[in-house]
C-alpha cells in the first residue's frame, strides 16, 4: 500500500492501514486540510469537485463532500467529469478552489485528491506545503450544525466546457465536417468515454468507433497512454477503416494519437502538431514545454519566428513559465496541451479540437503529417543509487564534467549537445536518478544515455 503526500495532492492506493494507503481517514484529513486552507486564504466558502470513473471514486467523493460540508463549505459536485472541466468550473462558479478526485494515469487501485486554487489552476509549491502542514497538525475547526455547507450537483458543465472549445477562433468545425473523419476512441473505461464522443459529435466527425468507452472504472488496460498499452486500438486501425485513433487517460488531461495504419503518432508529438497549427494560424508566438520534452517543439516554434522556453517538470511550473513568457501554447511531452485562450491547464478536449482542425486544413493523412515534423527519439532510463550516495553531489559533478556544454539547472541538470540533449533528475522519493536522452534515432539516444550512465558510475565509484 502507498500514500504519497506532495504539493500536487494526496495520492495513494485504496485500503490498508491509516497513513499507509488512501484510507477514508486520510481522505477526510486532507480534504479538511484543503478546505481549511481555502477558507483561510480566500474567505470563499464554495468548492467545486469532480471525479474520474475509477472504482473508488464514488466513495472518495462522498467522503470529501461530507467533510467540506462539515467545515461550512458549499460543495458543487460535477460528478463524473474530466480534470480540465473541473479546472474551468472553479472560476466560472466563483469558487475558492476545487478538488479533482483522480489518480490520472495510475492503475485502478489508486486514487488522489488533486488541489486547485481559485483560478482553477494547481496550487503552488508554497500553498501545497501549507495544506500538508494543516493536515499534519489536524488544526481544523468544524462548523456548528446551523452553519453546515450545502451540497449541489451540476451535470451540465461538461457541455459548457465543450461550448467554450467550439467558440475558439482556431477551432474550424466546417473544415472538420468537410473531411468526414472516421475516428476510433479509446477512453480506458473512464470519463473520456462520454466526454470525447460528445465533443467529436459536435465538431462534425462523421464516424465515431468507441473502444473501452463505458465509464465503469474497470480499466481495460494499463491506463497510461503508452504504445505498449494501446495494442487493441492499434490492431483496429491496422485494418484501414479509420483515419485516426484518439486515446485519453482516465481524467482526460493527456492525449495520445494513433495513425491510420495503427502506428503511433507519438505522445511527444501531440503538443508539437497542435503548436504548429496554433503558431501557423497566429503568425508566430512563444511556446513552453518541460525540460524532458522533445526538442521538436523548439524547432517548430523557431520556424514560425517565435521563442521557446523550457520549464521544470510539473504542470504548475509549465503554467508559470507560460505566463512569464506570454506563451500562446504549451504543455508537456506526455500529451498534455495547455492552451491559455481557453484556460491554464492540460486539456485533451481542446487538444483534440485543435488537432482535428489542423489535420482537416492540411488535407494530409496522419502518417504524412507526422513525417512533416523533425524526427527525434527519447530514451528513458534510470540509475539506482545506494541510500548513502549523495545524489545532489553526483549531479554537481556531472555539471562540472560537462561545463563546456550549454547546461540548464532549473530542474536537475540538462546538458545540450547541438540537437541532442540529456536530462538528469533525481527522484524525490527514492535514491534514483532519471536519465532522459534525445537524439535523431533510438540507437543514438540510447548510446548517449548509456554514456551518461557510465559517467555517473565512474563518479560514484571514486
PETA-V713055 format. One record per residue. N is the residue number from 1. PHI is phi as a letter, one per 40 degrees, with the letter a starting at -180 (999 if undefined). Layout:
N,PHI
N,PHI
//
This chain:
1,999
2,a
3,b
4,b
5,b
6,a
7,c
8,c
9,i
10,b
11,b
12,a
13,c
14,c
15,h
16,g
17,c
18,d
19,g
20,b
21,a
22,c
23,c
24,d
25,c
26,c
27,d
28,c
29,d
30,c
31,c
32,c
33,c
34,c
35,d
36,c
37,c
38,c
39,c
40,c
41,c
42,b
43,f
44,b
45,b
46,b
47,b
48,b
49,b
50,a
51,a
52,c
53,c
54,c
55,d
56,c
57,c
58,c
59,c
60,c
61,c
62,c
63,c
64,c
65,d
66,c
67,c
68,c
69,c
70,c
71,c
72,g
73,c
74,c
75,b
76,b
77,b
78,c
79,g
80,c
81,a
82,b
83,d
84,c
85,c
86,c
87,d
88,c
89,c
90,d
91,c
92,c
93,c
94,f
95,c
96,c
97,i
98,a
99,b
100,b
101,c
102,a
103,b
104,f
105,c
106,c
107,c
108,c
109,c
110,c
111,a
112,a
113,b
114,c
115,b
116,b
117,c
118,c
119,c
120,g
121,b
122,c
123,c
124,c
125,d
126,c
127,c
128,c
129,c
130,c
131,c
132,c
133,c
134,c
135,c
136,c
137,c
138,f
139,c
140,b
141,b
142,c
143,c
144,c
145,d
146,c
147,b
148,c
149,c
150,c
151,b
152,b
153,b
154,a
155,b
156,b
157,c
158,d
159,c
160,c
161,d
162,c
163,d
164,c
165,c
166,c
167,c
168,c
169,d
170,c
171,c
172,b
173,c
174,c
175,c
176,c
177,c
178,c
179,c
180,f
181,c
182,b
183,b
184,b
185,b
186,b
187,b
188,f
189,f
190,b
191,c
192,c
193,c
194,b
195,c
196,c
197,d
198,c
199,c
200,c
201,d
202,c
203,c
204,g
205,c
206,c
207,b
208,b
209,c
210,c
211,b
212,f
213,b
214,c
215,c
216,c
217,g
218,c
219,d
220,c
221,a
222,d
223,c
224,c
225,c
226,b
227,d
228,c
229,b
230,b
231,c
232,c
233,c
234,c
235,c
236,c
237,c
238,d
239,c
240,g
241,c
242,b
243,c
244,a
245,b
246,b
247,b
248,b
249,c
250,d
251,b
252,g
253,b
254,b
255,b
256,b
257,b
258,b
259,c
260,c
261,b
262,g
263,c
264,c
265,c
266,h
267,d
268,c
269,c
270,d
271,c
272,c
273,c
274,c
275,c
276,d
277,c
278,c
279,c
280,c
281,c
282,c
283,g
284,h
285,i
286,c
287,b
288,a
289,a
290,c
291,c
292,c
293,c
294,c
295,c
296,d
297,c
298,c
299,d
300,c
301,c
302,c
303,c
304,c
305,g
306,c
307,b
308,b
309,b
310,b
311,b
312,c
313,c
314,h
315,d
316,c
317,c
318,c
319,c
320,c
321,c
322,c
323,c
324,c
325,b
326,f
327,c
328,c
329,a
330,a
331,i
332,b
333,c
334,c
335,g
336,c
337,b
338,b
339,b
340,d
341,c
342,c
343,a
344,c
345,a
346,c
347,a
348,c
349,c
350,c
351,c
352,c
353,c
354,c
355,c
356,c
357,c
358,c
359,c
360,c
361,c
362,c
363,g
364,c
365,c
366,c
367,c
368,c
369,c
370,c
371,c
372,c
373,b
374,d
375,c
376,b
377,b
378,b
379,b
380,b
381,b
382,a
383,b
384,c
385,b
386,c
387,d
388,c
389,c
390,c
391,c
392,c
393,c
394,c
395,c
396,c
397,c
398,c
399,c
400,c
401,c
402,b
403,c
404,c
405,c
406,c
407,b
408,b
409,b
410,c
411,a
412,g
413,b
414,b
415,b
416,b
417,b
418,f
419,b
420,b
421,a
422,b
423,b
424,b
425,b
426,c
427,c
428,c
429,b
430,a
431,c
432,b
433,b
434,c
435,b
436,b
437,b
438,b
439,a
440,c
441,a
442,d
443,c
444,c
445,c
446,c
447,c
448,c
449,c
450,c
451,c
452,c
453,c
454,c
455,c
456,c
457,c
458,c
459,c
460,c
461,c
462,c
//
